[in-house]
Amino acid sequence: MRVPILTDLLDLFFPRECPACEEFMRDEDLMTGSLVCQICLSRLAGLRLPPEVVRVLDLPVLSAWDYANPLDRIIPVAKAKNQPRLFDHLAGGMVTALREAGLIDYPRLIVPVPLHPSRRRERGFDQAFRLASSVGGMIGVPVTRRGLRRIRSTPPQKMESRERRLEILHDAFSPGHDAARITGQRIILIDDVVTTGATLAAAVRALQHASPAGVLCLTAARTG
């Protein structure tokens, strides 16, 4: 659990390390309130993807960044070390991608791709919900955490093929308690990273049971 006063004192005597480059944060970095050093933030700016929707497993996907250095360090560190505030750096870029793609007025409801409860307890937070909440707050669109349920815990899939991921994730999701809110609405489905698209495909398949008017997938990053 984060204790603000204790954390501030630790930062004073033991300056924070940047989660991307692992260098000590400089005074000018700390003064901005950023959790990432300015050098890595400038590198992050160079990873911006064109604001266009691509097809992944025939799903429409819009992503803000290429999943490369330093982002491929920031996201795993945020998850492993229970640092959800790092995702707040990313939500603004996702909103920018929506705006530049001409899709800022598309969503009527935002649905995060949920973690399984056991994984959420282990991690301490749900990164997709954190992103969804920030994006929703910025654009004034409601978020439902209970639009989808993850009904099966799945093992890490980093080294698995697309075909194996599709098999692992089959029926991993079901409509949630708030699925009725999805009916007839244009939905943005949010996750942190899209790789093969298997997770998004499984989540969209579950969403379709609630008959949305349409689904656009929005992620912070995309591999490949």
C-alpha positions in Angstrom: 0.0 0.0 0.0 1.3 3.5 -0.9 1.7 5.8 2.1 2.0 9.3 0.7 4.0 10.9 3.5 6.4 8.0 3.7 6.8 7.9 -0.1 7.5 11.6 -0.3 10.2 11.2 2.4 11.8 8.2 0.6 11.8 10.3 -2.6 13.6 13.1 -0.8 16.4 10.9 0.6 16.4 8.2 -2.1 15.5 9.9 -5.4 13.2 7.9 -7.7 14.5 5.9 -10.6 12.9 6.3 -14.0 11.0 3.1 -14.7 12.1 3.1 -18.3 15.8 3.8 -18.2 16.4 3.1 -14.4 18.4 6.3 -14.1 17.8 8.6 -11.1 15.2 11.3 -11.8 16.8 14.7 -12.1 15.5 17.7 -10.1 13.8 19.1 -13.2 12.1 15.8 -13.7 10.8 15.7 -10.2 9.6 19.3 -10.3 7.3 18.5 -13.2 5.6 15.7 -11.2 6.3 13.2 -13.9 7.0 9.6 -13.0 9.2 9.2 -16.1 12.3 11.3 -16.9 12.1 13.9 -19.6 14.6 12.0 -21.8 12.3 8.9 -21.9 9.3 11.1 -22.4 10.9 12.5 -25.5 11.7 9.0 -26.7 8.1 8.1 -26.1 6.9 10.9 -28.3 8.9 9.3 -31.1 6.9 6.1 -30.8 3.6 7.8 -31.8 1.7 5.8 -34.4 -0.3 7.4 -37.3 -3.8 8.2 -36.0 -5.5 5.5 -38.1 -7.6 2.4 -37.4 -6.0 -0.8 -38.4 -7.5 -4.3 -38.7 -6.2 -6.9 -36.2 -8.0 -10.2 -36.5 -10.5 -8.2 -38.5 -11.2 -6.0 -35.5 -10.9 -2.2 -35.8 -8.0 -1.1 -33.6 -6.6 2.3 -32.8 -3.4 2.5 -30.9 -1.4 5.5 -29.7 2.1 4.1 -29.6 4.4 1.5 -31.0 5.3 -1.0 -28.2 9.0 -0.3 -28.1 11.6 1.3 -25.9 10.8 3.0 -23.5 7.2 1.9 -23.5 8.0 -1.8 -23.5 9.8 -1.1 -20.2 7.3 1.3 -18.6 4.2 -0.9 -18.9 5.7 -4.1 -17.5 7.3 -2.1 -14.6 3.9 -0.4 -13.9 2.2 -3.8 -13.7 4.9 -5.6 -11.7 5.5 -2.9 -9.2 1.9 -1.7 -8.6 2.4 1.7 -10.1 -0.9 2.5 -11.7 -0.1 6.2 -12.0 2.3 5.4 -14.8 -0.8 4.6 -17.0 -2.0 8.1 -16.5 0.8 9.3 -18.8 -0.7 7.1 -21.5 -4.4 8.0 -21.3 -3.8 11.5 -22.7 -2.0 10.0 -25.8 -4.9 7.7 -26.4 -7.4 10.6 -26.3 -5.1 12.4 -28.8 -5.2 9.4 -31.1 -9.0 9.4 -31.0 -9.2 13.1 -31.7 -6.7 13.0 -34.6 -8.4 10.0 -36.1 -11.7 11.9 -36.1 -13.3 9.5 -33.6 -13.5 11.6 -30.5 -17.3 11.6 -30.8 -17.7 7.9 -31.6 -18.0 6.4 -28.1 -21.2 6.4 -26.0 -19.8 4.0 -23.5 -16.3 2.8 -22.5 -15.6 -0.8 -21.5 -12.2 -2.0 -20.2 -10.9 -5.5 -20.9 -11.0 -6.9 -17.4 -8.4 -8.9 -15.5 -9.5 -12.0 -13.8 -10.2 -11.2 -10.1 -7.3 -13.4 -8.9 -4.9 -11.5 -11.2 -6.3 -8.1 -10.1 -5.7 -9.1 -6.5 -2.2 -10.2 -7.2 -1.3 -7.0 -9.2 -3.2 -4.6 -7.0 -5.0 -2.8 -9.8 -6.5 -3.3 -13.3 -4.5 -1.4 -15.9 -7.3 -1.4 -18.5 -9.8 0.0 -16.0 -7.2 2.7 -15.0 -6.8 3.7 -18.6 -10.5 3.5 -19.3 -11.3 5.7 -16.3 -8.8 8.3 -17.3 -9.9 8.4 -21.0 -13.5 8.5 -20.0 -12.9 11.4 -17.7 -11.0 13.3 -20.4 -13.7 13.0 -23.0 -16.8 12.9 -20.8 -17.9 9.4 -21.7 -19.2 7.0 -19.0 -17.2 3.9 -18.2 -18.7 0.6 -17.0 -16.4 -1.8 -15.2 -19.1 -4.5 -15.2 -19.8 -4.6 -18.9 -17.5 -7.6 -19.3 -16.5 -10.4 -16.9 -13.3 -12.5 -17.1 -14.6 -15.9 -16.2 -11.4 -17.9 -16.7 -7.9 -17.0 -15.5 -5.5 -17.6 -18.3 -1.7 -18.2 -18.1 0.8 -15.6 -19.4 0.9 -15.8 -23.2 4.0 -13.8 -24.1 5.7 -16.7 -25.9 2.6 -18.2 -27.4 1.6 -18.2 -31.1 -1.6 -16.4 -32.3 -3.3 -19.7 -32.8 -2.4 -20.9 -29.3 -3.6 -17.5 -27.8 -6.9 -17.8 -29.5 -7.3 -21.3 -28.1 -6.3 -20.2 -24.5 -8.7 -17.2 -24.6 -11.7 -19.0 -26.1 -14.7 -18.2 -23.9 -12.5 -16.4 -21.3 -15.0 -13.6 -21.1 -18.7 -13.3 -20.7 -21.2 -10.3 -20.6 -21.1 -8.6 -17.2 -23.8 -7.4 -14.8 -24.1 -4.1 -16.7 -24.3 -5.7 -20.1 -27.7 -4.1 -20.7 -26.0 -0.7 -20.8 -24.1 -1.9 -23.9 -27.1 -2.7 -26.0 -27.5 -0.3 -28.9 -24.4 1.8 -27.9 -21.2 2.6 -29.7 -18.5 1.1 -27.5 -14.8 1.7 -27.1 -13.1 -1.4 -25.7 -9.9 -0.4 -23.9 -6.7 -2.4 -23.2 -3.1 -1.5 -22.6 -1.4 -3.5 -25.4 -2.5 -5.4 -28.5 -0.2 -8.1 -29.8 -2.0 -10.8 -31.8 -5.5 -9.4 -31.1 -6.6 -12.7 -29.4 -7.6 -11.0 -26.1 -9.5 -8.3 -27.9 -11.2 -10.8 -30.2 -12.4 -12.9 -27.2 -13.7 -9.7 -25.4 -15.5 -8.5 -28.5 -17.1 -11.9 -29.0 -18.5 -11.6 -25.5 -19.6 -8.0 -26.0 -21.6 -9.0 -29.1 -24.0 -11.0 -26.9 -25.2 -7.6 -25.6 -25.8 -6.3 -29.2 -23.8 -3.0 -29.2 -24.3 -0.6 -32.1 -20.5 -1.0 -32.8 -17.2 -1.6 -31.1 -13.9 0.2 -31.6 -10.8 -1.2 -29.8 -8.5 1.4 -28.3 -5.1 0.5 -26.9 -2.1 2.5 -25.5 0.3 0.4 -27.7 0.5 -2.0 -30.5 3.3 -4.5 -31.2 4.7 -5.2 -34.6 
